[in-house]
Amino acid sequence: MAQAALPWSPTSCRRIWTRARKRGEAVEVVLERLTRAEAACLARERFARQFSAGAEDNT
């Protein structure tokens, strides 16, 4: 969480961590899962910003 590009919700981070560890995933695998979740979130935000900017151009 300390190296995240954006602030994490402690609740969502813990939820991902707890579920993955209950499935028996290794710490390294869970950390990679968190990295992928962060990347997906950033991609959604970039898309939303692009879509929003495009909508403003059409007004």
C-alpha positions as a printed Julia matrix, in Angstrom:
59×3 Matrix{Float64}:
   0.0     0.0     0.0
   2.89    2.34    0.72
   4.11    2.14   -2.89
   0.68    2.41   -4.49
   0.09    4.93   -7.27
  -3.17    5.96   -5.61
  -4.36    5.62   -2.03
  -5.89    2.23   -1.29
  -8.96    1.74    0.79
  -7.69   -0.34    3.72
 -10.95   -2.28    3.62
 -10.64   -3.28   -0.04
  -6.96   -4.12    0.35
  -7.68   -6.31    3.36
 -10.59   -8.0     1.54
  -8.37   -8.97   -1.4
  -5.59  -10.09    0.96
  -7.86  -12.15    3.22
  -9.71  -13.92    0.4
  -6.51  -14.81   -1.41
  -4.77  -16.07    1.72
  -7.83  -18.19    2.62
  -7.45  -19.81   -0.8
  -3.89  -20.64    0.17
  -2.16  -18.21   -2.15
   1.44  -17.38   -1.31
   2.29  -13.87   -0.12
   4.06  -13.1    -3.41
   0.99  -14.18   -5.38
  -1.3   -12.01   -3.26
   1.0    -9.02   -3.73
   0.87   -9.58   -7.49
  -2.93   -9.8    -7.26
  -2.98   -6.42   -5.49
  -0.71   -4.96   -8.18
  -3.06   -6.21  -10.9
  -6.07   -4.8    -9.04
  -4.35   -1.42   -8.83
  -3.49   -1.5   -12.54
  -7.1    -2.33  -13.42
  -8.34    0.54  -11.26
  -5.92    2.97  -12.89
  -6.98    1.79  -16.36
 -10.66    2.33  -15.49
  -9.88    5.83  -14.24
  -7.9     6.68  -17.4
 -10.77    5.42  -19.55
 -13.31    7.41  -17.53
 -11.22   10.57  -17.88
 -10.85   10.05  -21.65
 -14.57    9.37  -22.02
 -15.4    12.39  -19.9
 -13.06   14.63  -21.91
 -14.58   13.37  -25.17
 -18.08   14.13  -23.93
 -17.05   17.68  -23.06
 -15.63   18.16  -26.56
 -19.0    17.25  -28.07
 -20.95   19.91  -26.19
